Amino acid sequence: MTTASNSRQFLGRTILEWFSSLPVFALLLLTLIIGTGEMVHGQLLKLGESMFGDPSAQVQYFMLRADPVKPDCDPNPNVEAEVQKQMSGTKAAGGGDEIDNLFGDAEPAAADPAVIRRSVEQAKSICQMKMGLYERVVQHQTTQVKIYRTIETSFFGLFQVGTDNRPLILLLMVAIAAITTTLGFHHIGIRPGHYTKDYFVQSASQAVASGLLLFSTVRYYQILQGSGVPIEHPLLHYIWMGLFAILLLINVKRTVMPVKSPNGSGTWGSALLSMPLYAQMGSVAGLYFLYKGHHAGLAIYINQLMELPSIFMNLGLFIWSGMLLKQSRVVDLFMDVLRPWSLSPQLLTYIILLAAAVATAYTGASGIFVIAAGGIIYHEVRASGGSRQFALAATAMSGSLGVVLRPCLLVVLIAALNKQVTTNGLYHWGFYVFLLTSTLFFLASQMLRKEKSNIEAFGVAIPAMLRQMIPTLPYVAVVIIVVALYEYLLDTKLNEITAPTIMPVMLLIILVFDKFTNKGKAELTPDYASHRQIGVEKSIRYATNETIGHIGALLSLMTLSLAMGGVIERSELMSYAPKVFDSHWTAMAFLVVTKVLLGMIMDPFGAVVLVSGTLAPIAYNNGIEPLHFWMMVLVAFELGYLLPPVAINQILTRQVIGEDEVELADKEFANQGFYRRYVRCILPLVVMTVGLVVVSFGPLAVHDYPSLQFIADWFAPAHAN
């Protein structure tokens, strides 16, 4: 997303930046603080223990975090007097406990002085221990302890408030981003808006969806009010209602007073293709629930976003990381290392995709990497001699390979919702799935080659490559230092849990380093890098502005995908599927087709939530291993993201590269065969289809034919589960 340079400004910022960029930037930083807070607080507790703990006095730091309370017992009672007092009390009460007198006419048991004396002495001993501990704690309450604990407990209170209010932070971020994205016409559609009719259809469809969402959220709140049970977090309901009311007003105004495009009127057919996907999903789901009389249905399902706030907040951080990456020269420097080899477009693309897969895993989802680095990938493939069609295929495919690698956020969500699998097991098998699909892409791309390979001689390429590696070393050092600081100072390793917190910090430091080391130099600004800003502040601001647009577009789509999942769930379509099939081959075939269809129309996060509760039990009941099932699901989803009617990765590629370049790609092979005319669509589809068939049915063949068991034994270590 970009802001208009000619917009009215106040203190060097547009009004939209003051009311959008600044709050979202603050919320992103707060999310980082929440994520880092637990790590830092753990170290503060350890430091407090090492500084103020006294093992010899049996005083630990946690005892010093607040003023001690003096025990209200007597450490030196008169034992004999207390025994006599209790004896007198027992006799006055009738000689014993009332329960003793419930049965029969037996005489009440006389109190035993020896037992009472032991009890009093025991109480005295416990009181003396408490009093002794209290006095030792008081002695350790030094001025230094009080200063340190004030800092530690204040920090704990700060990040604890954030932790307790994750849903509120997420919803505020989504609301601000959704409004900003709507104002800028940046929601995701099959094609972007370009003409006057496009903008009219976008506004009208969003007005319908916003109206249905507003009605549902109001009815949901009314139903909760009428239940007689206090409403939990009413502020969340107010924000939902306020968000959809604002979106409704914006889009109604634009429908009544359409935005005029300088490009002309356009056609209604192309205008329908520009309709935002989230508006389509919202309208379909809203009308379905309205027809069924379930007025609160839409609101109930979109509120599932609040059930897993950490996942979606982390997604926002990953998007921010991707946009920060775009502002740096990191990808350029990596490409500089490869250029001396004069690799063929196919081999260069293969290497790029291997690196892109790792970056995809660390940016959370396939679409984010396409947005962040798609322009650079397209440019490099074209510069190496690749056709526009092949470059578009590589760009669309760049985000499809890494979703099975550590520490991809989608795998974390699967493990969180399904106790039958673990992240370790999923990542283990995901690595082999990645090897399969990446190798398939390389083999398929070789079929397009016409020219012979002219790889540069080793004696020429290696020295040139080593020279190009020198500028990358400081960036590698920054990465190593950041990872080491987290690991050794905060006792936190970089993994799937901590990556959403560590990656933005790492990218911020890299961006600052990149801008300062290139200060005063002419920045590289080819077409694919025209978005880069000069200076740290401008770069971070621009990256945050882009982040807002993508958060608004992607999370709106994900939220309404949850509602579409609700439609599928409430319509009980899944109930028509057999619970037990004749064989696990038939069951797998059914599940494969179903997952691809879901991937074609739903966002991955919403689809995982739906599959976990509906289709996963069918797989388990038919003898399909949970790990095998979820590996198939991930590959099937990626295939679905490349297929119409949505084809989200293809859509994002078009948005990143531009409609003009796509049209040129189509004209480039207009007179050639069907395959070469549509390589940008067919090549990724062929690769992912073959990969899906192997992943889905290969393990079944190994299971059914003992002679193939050695394959499973070779790939599966003892720790995989």
Secondary structure as GFF3:
##gff-version 3
##sequence-region A 1 721
A	DSSP	beta_strand	9	10	.	.	.	ID=ss1
A	DSSP	beta_strand	13	14	.	.	.	ID=ss2
A	DSSP	alpha_helix	15	16	.	.	.	ID=ss3
A	DSSP	pi_helix	17	21	.	.	.	ID=ss4
A	DSSP	alpha_helix	22	52	.	.	.	ID=ss5
A	DSSP	three_ten_helix	55	57	.	.	.	ID=ss6
A	DSSP	three_ten_helix	61	64	.	.	.	ID=ss7
A	DSSP	alpha_helix	79	92	.	.	.	ID=ss8
A	DSSP	three_ten_helix	98	101	.	.	.	ID=ss9
A	DSSP	alpha_helix	113	140	.	.	.	ID=ss10
A	DSSP	alpha_helix	143	164	.	.	.	ID=ss11
A	DSSP	alpha_helix	166	183	.	.	.	ID=ss12
A	DSSP	alpha_helix	196	226	.	.	.	ID=ss13
A	DSSP	alpha_helix	234	256	.	.	.	ID=ss14
A	DSSP	alpha_helix	268	273	.	.	.	ID=ss15
A	DSSP	alpha_helix	277	291	.	.	.	ID=ss16
A	DSSP	alpha_helix	297	302	.	.	.	ID=ss17
A	DSSP	three_ten_helix	303	306	.	.	.	ID=ss18
A	DSSP	alpha_helix	309	327	.	.	.	ID=ss19
A	DSSP	alpha_helix	330	338	.	.	.	ID=ss20
A	DSSP	three_ten_helix	339	341	.	.	.	ID=ss21
A	DSSP	alpha_helix	345	362	.	.	.	ID=ss22
A	DSSP	alpha_helix	366	383	.	.	.	ID=ss23
A	DSSP	alpha_helix	388	397	.	.	.	ID=ss24
A	DSSP	three_ten_helix	402	404	.	.	.	ID=ss25
A	DSSP	alpha_helix	409	417	.	.	.	ID=ss26
A	DSSP	alpha_helix	423	446	.	.	.	ID=ss27
A	DSSP	alpha_helix	458	469	.	.	.	ID=ss28
A	DSSP	three_ten_helix	470	472	.	.	.	ID=ss29
A	DSSP	alpha_helix	473	489	.	.	.	ID=ss30
A	DSSP	alpha_helix	499	517	.	.	.	ID=ss31
A	DSSP	three_ten_helix	527	529	.	.	.	ID=ss32
A	DSSP	alpha_helix	536	570	.	.	.	ID=ss33
A	DSSP	three_ten_helix	573	576	.	.	.	ID=ss34
A	DSSP	alpha_helix	584	601	.	.	.	ID=ss35
A	DSSP	alpha_helix	604	614	.	.	.	ID=ss36
A	DSSP	alpha_helix	616	621	.	.	.	ID=ss37
A	DSSP	alpha_helix	626	640	.	.	.	ID=ss38
A	DSSP	alpha_helix	648	657	.	.	.	ID=ss39
A	DSSP	alpha_helix	659	668	.	.	.	ID=ss40
A	DSSP	alpha_helix	674	677	.	.	.	ID=ss41
A	DSSP	alpha_helix	679	704	.	.	.	ID=ss42
A	DSSP	three_ten_helix	706	708	.	.	.	ID=ss43
A	DSSP	alpha_helix	709	715	.	.	.	ID=ss44
###
